[in-house]
Amino acid sequence: MGETFTMIAKTFKGLEEVLAGEIAAIGGNDIEIGRRAVSFTGDQGVLYRANLWLRTASRVLVPITSFRAGDADAVYEQVKQIDWNKYMDLTTTFSIDATVYSETFKHSRYVTYKVKDAIADRFNEQYGKRPSVRVTDPDLYINVHIAEQRVTISLDSSGDSLHKRGWRVANTEAPINEALAAGLLLLAGWKGQSDLYDPMCGSGTILIEAALIALNIPPGIFRKHFAFEKWKDFNKDLFETISQDDSDEREFTHHIYGSDAGFYAVQAALKNVRSAGVQKYVDVKQIRMEEIKEQKADGALVMLNPPYGERLGQDKNILDLYANIGKALKFQFTGATAWIISGNEDALKCIGLKPSQKLHLLNGEIDCLFNKYELFHGEHKEWKAAFGKASHGSPHSGLKAQPASALPTTTSRLRRGPQNKKDYDRKPHTDSRVRLSSPRREDRQVPARGKRPQQAARVPRRPSERR
């Protein structure tokens, strides 16, 4: 085993426990849950697996130093003391992504440029030259996190956000984030143990993430590049061994059904399903939810991300939509368990079904409820007498019903840290998220099939090619 070091995986509000379970499953240790972030330790192999396998993480950071500073000049002096020759040289291009939650550092852009100057000046004093900042596709992504007066400098091992899986070739308006979709499925206890329905599937994100979970295919296998592949200590042989290992994949004997009222949404979903190579397991068709005929849904999981209505306001249209959703669930999906995420609490009440569980999540900047509904046969009192409490009577019972392997169980590998210490995504005191770089690169189409050449695009191990 190689050298062990600390890593921090960032995630969505409400998915920290799920992410901690994922980290334990890939061999992470000393797991500490914070707010929208989970820290852990591991070696180089764990770092590579984290980027390939963590479905609910947005990026994986490797802290290289942490210190207290009272002003930007103090940050400059501390950053200049770092031995940057360990991580880069004069030919290395770099960018800086700064996140600031502080009343002390009100001018976050100034702090960002101070960090850049510290790195450049150190090299200039040593060699008479300085490395260059590149706003697109740099060789090294540097993350600066400031919480009050605590400054943490990290290397970003992911580059593009990990929610950009690499399979997406078509889009619809405001699609659900892939990492959030995977988190919803894992919160619902999804492992591929039943059929799954998404009758408002949009571009197919939930369908594809469900298939990848059911088949136990790493979500990062479609990506062409991770930032750590340009690091000075990158172990290509180790990474190839990890990324080409398909021994953990499993059979999926059920099926996934998606539908949407919109023609273009269905076409986008079909393109994405084919791109991900899961068309053998996923059907998509165009139909309104209220027009779906009664399904053989006993034991199935229904997952919905309906419109929230923020663009329409609290008008009758969105309330009627949710009322129709409730009717369709009750009469067309009897015997299933349904989970619905929405940022419109008033509209959720129009569903007309009593949720057996409510979870609070964040979709982007929107506070959401993730509600569970038991679509039982007959009267509720008869169902309750047969199954007891709702949280224990279904194969899709959320966190409480997940197997022991899904979440860490030993205190030596999992501990909850102070919320302010690991708060990597709290809403800042000032609107001060500053990047010394361009926006992240757009999603790229999955490359043509074939063996991945040295430093070239990795070819996804598509399930349809192996079965």
QUIDABEL-V801863 format. One record per residue. N is the residue number from 0. RES is the residue in one letter. NEAR is the number of other C-alpha atoms within 12 Angstrom. D_CENTER is the distance of its C-alpha to the mean C-alpha in Angstrom with 2 decimals. Layout:
BEGIN
N	RES	NEAR	D_CENTER
N	RES	NEAR	D_CENTER
END
This chain:
BEGIN
0	M	11	27.93
1	G	14	27.29
2	E	13	26.91
3	T	19	24.43
4	F	24	22.52
5	T	28	19.97
6	M	39	16.30
7	I	50	13.77
8	A	52	10.00
9	K	45	8.53
10	T	46	6.19
11	F	42	7.26
12	K	38	10.85
13	G	33	11.68
14	L	43	8.91
15	E	46	10.71
16	E	40	12.95
17	V	42	10.63
18	L	50	8.94
19	A	47	12.64
20	G	41	13.63
21	E	41	11.43
22	I	46	12.91
23	A	38	16.30
24	A	27	16.11
25	I	34	15.85
26	G	30	18.71
27	G	38	17.52
28	N	34	20.26
29	D	28	21.21
30	I	39	17.91
31	E	38	18.05
32	I	40	15.87
33	G	34	15.94
34	R	31	14.71
35	R	35	11.04
36	A	41	11.45
37	V	52	12.75
38	S	46	15.54
39	F	42	17.05
40	T	35	19.66
41	G	29	20.19
42	D	24	21.88
43	Q	32	21.09
44	G	31	20.16
45	V	38	17.53
46	L	45	16.07
47	Y	41	16.07
48	R	37	14.64
49	A	50	11.75
50	N	49	10.76
51	L	45	11.67
52	W	44	10.49
53	L	49	7.49
54	R	50	5.25
55	T	49	3.33
56	A	46	4.21
57	S	43	4.87
58	R	45	8.29
59	V	47	11.03
60	L	43	14.31
61	V	41	17.75
62	P	26	20.20
63	I	28	23.70
64	T	28	25.63
65	S	23	25.71
66	F	26	28.72
67	R	24	30.25
68	A	24	31.66
69	G	23	33.72
70	D	26	33.63
71	A	29	32.40
72	D	21	35.35
73	A	22	34.43
74	V	37	30.93
75	Y	31	32.73
76	E	24	35.02
77	Q	29	32.37
78	V	36	30.16
79	K	27	33.35
80	Q	21	34.14
81	I	26	31.09
82	D	18	32.21
83	W	32	30.16
84	N	23	32.13
85	K	14	29.89
86	Y	28	26.90
87	M	29	28.58
88	D	27	31.99
89	L	26	33.90
90	T	21	32.42
91	T	27	28.76
92	T	28	27.15
93	F	39	24.61
94	S	37	22.60
95	I	41	21.75
96	D	40	18.82
97	A	40	20.18
98	T	39	18.78
99	V	38	21.74
100	Y	31	22.30
101	S	29	26.05
102	E	20	29.43
103	T	23	31.04
104	F	34	29.26
105	K	27	29.81
106	H	24	30.04
107	S	35	26.63
108	R	26	27.45
109	Y	23	30.52
110	V	39	28.58
111	T	38	26.36
112	Y	29	29.54
113	K	28	31.12
114	V	40	28.45
115	K	39	29.03
116	D	29	32.77
117	A	29	32.66
118	I	41	31.09
119	A	35	33.43
120	D	27	36.49
121	R	29	36.02
122	F	27	36.15
123	N	18	38.95
124	E	14	41.04
125	Q	18	40.60
126	Y	14	41.04
127	G	12	42.28
128	K	16	39.24
129	R	26	35.68
130	P	30	32.39
131	S	28	30.94
132	V	30	28.01
133	R	23	26.18
134	V	21	24.09
135	T	23	22.52
136	D	26	21.24
137	P	34	22.68
138	D	35	23.37
139	L	39	21.91
140	Y	45	19.12
141	I	44	20.33
142	N	40	18.47
143	V	43	20.79
144	H	47	19.84
145	I	44	22.74
146	A	37	23.03
147	E	29	26.65
148	Q	25	28.60
149	R	30	26.19
150	V	39	24.92
151	T	35	22.43
152	I	37	22.39
153	S	34	19.63
154	L	39	18.93
155	D	42	15.52
156	S	40	15.05
157	S	45	12.24
158	G	41	13.94
159	D	35	11.98
160	S	36	8.43
161	L	43	6.42
162	H	41	4.98
163	K	39	8.77
164	R	46	9.48
165	G	37	13.16
166	W	42	14.40
167	R	35	14.49
168	V	28	18.16
169	A	29	18.83
170	N	26	17.52
171	T	25	18.68
172	E	14	18.91
173	A	19	15.83
174	P	28	13.45
175	I	36	10.51
176	N	35	7.14
177	E	39	5.90
178	A	40	2.36
179	L	40	5.15
180	A	43	7.58
181	A	43	6.81
182	G	46	6.95
183	L	53	10.08
184	L	47	11.52
185	L	43	11.36
186	L	43	12.82
187	A	45	15.41
188	G	41	16.39
189	W	45	15.72
190	K	39	16.82
191	G	33	18.84
192	Q	26	21.93
193	S	29	23.05
194	D	37	22.99
195	L	48	20.20
196	Y	48	20.95
197	D	49	19.13
198	P	45	22.19
199	M	42	20.46
200	C	50	18.09
201	G	43	18.14
202	S	44	16.88
203	G	52	15.70
204	T	50	11.90
205	I	47	12.20
206	L	50	15.09
207	I	50	13.60
208	E	49	10.51
209	A	51	13.29
210	A	48	15.55
211	L	46	13.42
212	I	37	12.99
213	A	37	16.68
214	L	36	17.81
215	N	31	15.71
216	I	38	14.89
217	P	43	12.39
218	P	41	9.67
219	G	44	10.75
220	I	43	14.34
221	F	41	14.72
222	R	38	14.11
223	K	33	17.45
224	H	39	16.89
225	F	41	15.24
226	A	33	16.95
227	F	37	18.41
228	E	33	20.49
229	K	29	22.77
230	W	30	23.29
231	K	19	26.89
232	D	19	26.20
233	F	21	23.98
234	N	21	25.12
235	K	24	25.00
236	D	17	26.65
237	L	22	24.27
238	F	29	21.20
239	E	26	22.98
240	T	15	23.88
241	I	27	20.37
242	S	35	18.85
243	Q	27	21.83
244	D	20	21.94
245	D	20	21.42
246	S	15	23.26
247	D	19	20.41
248	E	21	20.10
249	R	21	21.76
250	E	23	23.68
251	F	27	22.52
252	T	18	25.69
253	H	25	24.54
254	H	30	23.38
255	I	42	20.80
256	Y	42	22.37
257	G	44	21.13
258	S	39	23.34
259	D	35	23.60
260	A	25	26.63
261	G	23	26.02
262	F	21	27.40
263	Y	22	25.18
264	A	31	21.99
265	V	34	23.27
266	Q	28	24.20
267	A	32	20.79
268	A	42	19.24
269	L	38	21.93
270	K	31	21.36
271	N	36	17.64
272	V	42	18.54
273	R	31	21.25
274	S	33	19.20
275	A	44	16.82
276	G	34	20.08
277	V	39	19.57
278	Q	28	22.44
279	K	26	24.44
280	Y	32	22.26
281	V	39	21.35
282	D	33	23.97
283	V	40	23.59
284	K	31	26.52
285	Q	28	27.61
286	I	23	28.89
287	R	24	28.71
288	M	34	27.33
289	E	26	30.73
290	E	20	32.47
291	I	28	30.65
292	K	18	33.23
293	E	19	32.94
294	Q	26	30.58
295	K	20	31.20
296	A	31	28.18
297	D	26	29.37
298	G	30	26.57
299	A	38	23.96
300	L	50	20.61
301	V	49	20.32
302	M	48	17.06
303	L	43	17.56
304	N	42	15.97
305	P	37	19.38
306	P	32	20.43
307	Y	32	20.65
308	G	25	23.90
309	E	20	23.33
310	R	13	25.04
311	L	13	27.79
312	G	15	28.44
313	Q	19	29.63
314	D	17	31.87
315	K	15	33.21
316	N	19	31.21
317	I	28	27.83
318	L	27	29.58
319	D	23	31.34
320	L	29	28.16
321	Y	36	26.72
322	A	25	30.16
323	N	28	30.14
324	I	40	26.73
325	G	34	28.32
326	K	24	31.39
327	A	30	29.57
328	L	43	27.53
329	K	32	30.73
330	F	26	32.99
331	Q	29	30.95
332	F	37	28.41
333	T	29	30.68
334	G	30	29.71
335	A	36	25.94
336	T	43	23.30
337	A	50	21.40
338	W	47	18.31
339	I	49	18.03
340	I	43	15.72
341	S	37	17.78
342	G	30	18.61
343	N	33	22.27
344	E	26	23.85
345	D	24	27.28
346	A	34	26.24
347	L	38	24.61
348	K	25	28.07
349	C	23	29.60
350	I	31	27.94
351	G	23	30.84
352	L	30	29.21
353	K	22	28.76
354	P	26	25.25
355	S	29	25.43
356	Q	29	22.29
357	K	27	20.47
358	L	26	17.21
359	H	24	16.38
360	L	29	12.94
361	L	29	12.12
362	N	31	11.16
363	G	21	11.62
364	E	13	14.94
365	I	20	16.04
366	D	21	16.76
367	C	31	16.27
368	L	31	17.73
369	F	38	16.24
370	N	37	19.58
371	K	40	20.85
372	Y	41	24.15
373	E	43	26.51
374	L	39	28.40
375	F	34	31.37
376	H	24	34.76
377	G	16	37.73
378	E	14	37.98
379	H	20	35.44
380	K	14	38.07
381	E	13	38.74
382	W	19	35.10
383	K	21	34.77
384	A	14	37.96
385	A	17	36.71
386	F	18	33.19
387	G	15	33.40
388	K	19	30.51
389	A	30	27.76
390	S	27	25.02
391	H	21	26.84
392	G	26	28.24
393	S	37	25.41
394	P	32	23.35
395	H	43	20.31
396	S	36	20.93
397	G	39	17.59
398	L	34	17.18
399	K	24	20.97
400	A	23	21.40
401	Q	27	18.91
402	P	21	20.83
403	A	16	21.60
404	S	21	19.67
405	A	27	16.34
406	L	31	16.69
407	P	31	18.70
408	T	20	22.30
409	T	17	24.27
410	T	15	24.73
411	S	16	25.30
412	R	27	21.67
413	L	31	20.11
414	R	25	21.41
415	R	25	20.42
416	G	20	21.27
417	P	16	22.69
418	Q	21	20.36
419	N	22	21.93
420	K	27	21.75
421	K	32	18.00
422	D	35	17.17
423	Y	42	14.92
424	D	34	13.90
425	R	32	16.93
426	K	20	18.59
427	P	25	21.10
428	H	21	24.82
429	T	21	25.28
430	D	19	23.26
431	S	27	22.93
432	R	31	19.70
433	V	29	21.56
434	R	32	20.75
435	L	33	23.53
436	S	31	21.92
437	S	21	21.21
438	P	20	18.08
439	R	23	15.51
440	R	19	16.90
441	E	21	16.60
442	D	24	15.00
443	R	22	17.68
444	Q	26	19.22
445	V	32	19.12
446	P	27	22.29
447	A	18	25.40
448	R	18	25.93
449	G	15	27.64
450	K	16	27.34
451	R	23	25.27
452	P	14	27.89
453	Q	14	27.84
454	Q	20	25.39
455	A	18	24.78
456	A	24	22.04
457	R	31	20.58
458	V	32	21.35
459	P	38	18.82
460	R	37	20.40
461	R	35	20.43
462	P	30	21.40
463	S	22	24.12
464	E	16	25.77
465	R	15	26.19
466	R	15	27.53
END
